[in-house]
Amino acid sequence: MQHSGIHSIRVGDAIVTALNDGQFQASTAILNGVAEADAAAAEAAAFRVLPPRITISSYLLEIGGKKVLVDTGCGTAFGPTMGRARGKLETLGLTPADISTILVTHAHVDHVSGLVDGDGKPWYPNAEIVINGLETDFWLNDATAAAAPEAAKGAFATAQGALRPYAARTRTVSHGQEGLPGITCHHLPGHTPGHSGWMIASGSESLLIWGDVVHLPGIQFAMPQAGLAFDTDSDQARTTRAKALDMAATDKLLVAGMHLDFPSFGHVVRAGGAYAFVPAVWRPETDLP
């Protein structure tokens, strides 16, 4: 059954379910590489509210008899109106103990804070964490954290607080390696050093869950040069976004992203000198097991 904030699709033999974690108020001031007025105009032209809002989602994969998460949302970090993905799992009849693996795209607060409870204890007692090794090399390096600008120290503390409780059950991979059978790490650097998508392939079908390639869909598809203030390397993130959008459009690849409009599944098409997003058409529940 499709509940509010829960939406499932089939990818070959896998079932992929988007779990809405909430939506928060953002601002065009967080963008760089474009004029703020132009970004606001693009948002308005897409019939969106100003200031813009950013959606957060995570994903449940049912594949090979396992229950797998891609990211965990923000948990308790953003207050009581966010962190709703946990409740969506409960609605589906799942407990934290049912999750066997968590594939992490990157270690920002809205992606990994759901790994722990309000006391910093692991929320998922049986889950193995799989993450690009470049990501842990960056966030868990004490020297790098100590040398970080003051404004970034909180991000390091958050990442370390979420990842270190799982240190004994963390496995790192690199670009092109499988996190699980049929699920491959796709390195998409810039937003963070080890930021990665997860490519799910089953039968003749595939889906790239691309993490944070796009934060503001009403702006960044039309203006892919628009970067984010919290990109570790905005120039590299812009290059990565251009490559990812080109690949998705060229290959007619089904994609999903944590900050695309819920339920987030769709395709990228070329539109003039930029791109547009075409949401996947809803299918009835009879298409699912």
Secondary structure, 3 states (H helix, E strand, C coil): CCCCCEEEEEECCEEEEEEEEEEEECCHHHEECCCHHHHHHHHHHCCCCCCCEEEEEEEEEEECCEEEEECCCCCCCCCCCCCCHHHHHHHCCCCHHHCCEEECCCCCHHHHHHHECCCCCECCCCCEEEEEHHHHHHHCCHHHHHHCCHHHHHHHHHHHHHHHHHHHHEEEECCCCEEECCEEEEECCCCCCCCEEEEEEECCEEEEECCCCCCCHHHHCCCCCCEECCCCCHHHHHHHHHHHHHHHHHHCCCEECCCCCCCCCEEEEEECCEEEEEECCCCCHHHCC
